[in-house]
């Protein structure tokens, strides 16, 4: 069963930031502790961090463009 919930963009943005932070902390812990280091798991965390960062950067770029008054971030002449 699929449930649809109302979510604000701000809430989603905060969730993405939290997810990225969780993945950074997990990868950092794995690297520091060393004894439970797993290449596949480290790669998974790295890919998640990269994708979440790309999503977050896209959201931030869109916010800056909206603040500037255009959808592409370019000011009109």
C-alpha positions as CSV (number, residue, x, y, z in Angstrom):
1,X,0.0,0.0,0.0
2,X,1.3,3.4,-0.9
3,X,0.8,6.3,1.4
4,X,1.0,9.9,0.2
5,X,1.8,12.5,2.8
6,X,2.1,16.2,2.6
7,X,5.7,17.3,3.0
8,X,7.1,20.8,2.7
9,X,10.2,21.4,0.7
10,X,11.9,22.7,3.8
11,X,11.1,19.4,5.7
12,X,12.5,17.4,2.7
13,X,15.6,19.5,2.6
14,X,16.2,19.0,6.4
15,X,15.7,15.2,5.9
16,X,18.3,15.2,3.1
17,X,20.8,17.1,5.3
18,X,20.2,14.7,8.2
19,X,20.6,11.6,5.9
20,X,23.8,13.0,4.5
21,X,25.1,13.7,8.0
22,X,24.2,10.2,9.2
23,X,26.1,8.7,6.2
24,X,29.2,10.9,6.8
25,X,29.2,9.9,10.5
26,X,28.9,6.2,9.7
27,X,31.7,6.3,7.1
28,X,33.9,8.3,9.4
29,X,33.3,5.9,12.2
30,X,34.1,3.0,9.9
31,X,37.4,4.6,8.8
32,X,38.5,5.6,12.3
33,X,37.7,2.3,14.0
34,X,39.2,0.4,11.0
35,X,38.5,-3.1,12.4
36,X,35.1,-3.4,10.8
37,X,36.0,-1.7,7.6
38,X,34.2,-3.1,4.6
39,X,35.0,-1.8,1.1
40,X,31.5,-2.4,-0.3
41,X,29.9,-0.7,2.7
42,X,32.3,2.2,2.5
43,X,31.5,2.6,-1.2
44,X,27.8,2.5,-0.5
45,X,28.2,5.3,2.1
46,X,30.3,7.3,-0.3
47,X,27.8,7.1,-3.1
48,X,24.9,8.0,-0.8
49,X,26.9,11.1,0.4
50,X,27.7,12.1,-3.2
51,X,24.0,11.7,-4.4
52,X,22.6,13.5,-1.3
53,X,25.1,16.3,-1.8
54,X,24.0,16.7,-5.4
55,X,20.4,16.8,-4.4
56,X,21.1,19.4,-1.7
57,X,23.2,21.5,-4.1
58,X,20.3,21.4,-6.6
59,X,17.8,22.6,-4.0
60,X,20.1,25.4,-2.8
61,X,20.7,26.5,-6.4
62,X,17.0,26.6,-7.1
63,X,16.4,28.6,-3.9
64,X,19.1,31.1,-5.0
65,X,17.5,31.4,-8.4
66,X,14.1,31.9,-6.9
67,X,15.6,34.6,-4.6
68,X,17.1,36.3,-7.7
69,X,13.7,36.2,-9.4
70,X,14.4,33.8,-12.2
71,X,14.1,30.0,-12.5
72,X,17.6,29.7,-14.1
73,X,19.5,32.0,-11.8
74,X,20.2,34.5,-14.5
75,X,19.2,38.1,-14.1
76,X,17.3,39.7,-16.9
77,X,18.8,42.6,-18.9
